[in-house]
Each structure stands twice: as C-alpha cells, then as structure tokens.
C-alpha cells in the first residue's frame, strides 16, 4: 500500500460510514505512536502526545502542523504549552475516523 504521507486528505462532508475498529487498526499500523480512543459518544479519534525541550520548540511544531492542516484542508484539535503538544484527529462530519485522518497523522509524523 502507498505511504500515507504521500496521499492527500480528501474533504468529507458526511454521507460515508466512519471506519470500524478493524479498519482503524489496519491503518493504525501505518502511523507511529498514535492512540485510538473513544469520546463520550463512543466516536473514535486518534491522539498523539509530543514532547519538546522548551516552549519555542513546541510552538514551532504547532505552527508546522497548522501549515499542513491548511494545505490539506483537514484541521486537528491542538493543545500545547511548555515542552509538549497534543494532537487529536477525527472527521467531525462522520463522527469518527476515515483514511484522511491517518493521512494527516502520517504527514504530522514527518515534521
């Protein structure tokens, strides 16, 4: 299968089913260190925590993630502070995960 980081995110306006857990685990193997979690409505999302040695490095990372997100038209939830950043990715239109979520994760991993 192609490297996910080489693919483009495809806009999703709904109307397709979210991945089931079997499909999620198939794609999870293709990205590094991301966790699959469920929200209170039992919708899946992926999350990864990144560590840095200072605030400026965290900020630079988040700015780079933002640039990728804008280019791809797919925007994760981001929180960051001194020495850390947390990225959460899902497709809100389908209340779950689709291939584009894993494509975005793979691109973020290349930073």
KAJOJO-V276610 format. One record per residue. N is the residue number from 1. RES is the residue in one letter. PHI is phi in degrees with one decimal (NA if undefined). Layout:
n: {N:N}
res: {RES:RES}
phi: {PHI:PHI}
This chain:
n: {1:2:3:4:5:6:7:8:9:10:11:12:13:14:15:16:17:18:19:20:21:22:23:24:25:26:27:28:29:30:31:32:33:34:35:36:37:38:39:40:41:42:43:44:45:46:47:48:49:50:51:52:53:54:55:56:57:58:59:60:61:62:63:64:65:66:67:68:69:70:71:72:73:74:75:76:77:78:79:80:81:82:83:84:85:86:87:88:89:90:91:92:93:94:95:96:97:98:99:100:101:102:103:104:105:106:107:108:109:110:111}
res: {X:X:X:X:X:X:X:X:X:X:X:X:X:X:X:X:X:X:X:X:X:X:X:X:X:X:X:X:X:X:X:X:X:X:X:X:X:X:X:X:X:X:X:X:X:X:X:X:X:X:X:X:X:X:X:X:X:X:X:X:X:X:X:X:X:X:X:X:X:X:X:X:X:X:X:X:X:X:X:X:X:X:X:X:X:X:X:X:X:X:X:X:X:X:X:X:X:X:X:X:X:X:X:X:X:X:X:X:X:X:X}
phi: {NA:-61.3:-67.8:-58.0:-65.5:-87.0:-87.3:-108.1:-69.5:-107.3:-57.5:-122.4:-108.7:96.0:82.6:-123.9:-76.4:-70.6:-58.9:-84.4:-61.8:-64.3:-66.5:-58.9:-67.1:-61.9:-78.3:-59.0:-67.2:-96.4:-123.2:-104.6:79.2:-87.7:-108.3:-98.8:-133.8:-118.9:-85.6:-67.0:-92.5:70.0:-94.8:-82.2:-150.2:-112.5:-144.1:-144.0:-103.3:-114.5:-116.0:-136.9:-86.4:-164.4:-68.3:-60.9:-65.0:-61.2:-63.1:-60.6:-60.2:-63.1:-62.1:-65.2:-60.9:-60.1:-63.8:-62.7:-58.8:-66.0:-60.8:-84.7:67.2:-138.2:-114.6:-81.4:-87.8:-127.8:-131.6:-156.1:-168.3:-62.9:80.9:-152.0:-147.0:-124.0:-116.1:-122.0:-127.6:-159.5:-107.5:-62.2:-63.5:-114.1:52.5:176.4:-114.8:-138.1:-55.5:-58.8:-63.7:-76.2:-61.7:-62.1:-60.4:-63.7:-67.1:-63.9:-61.3:-81.0:-63.2}
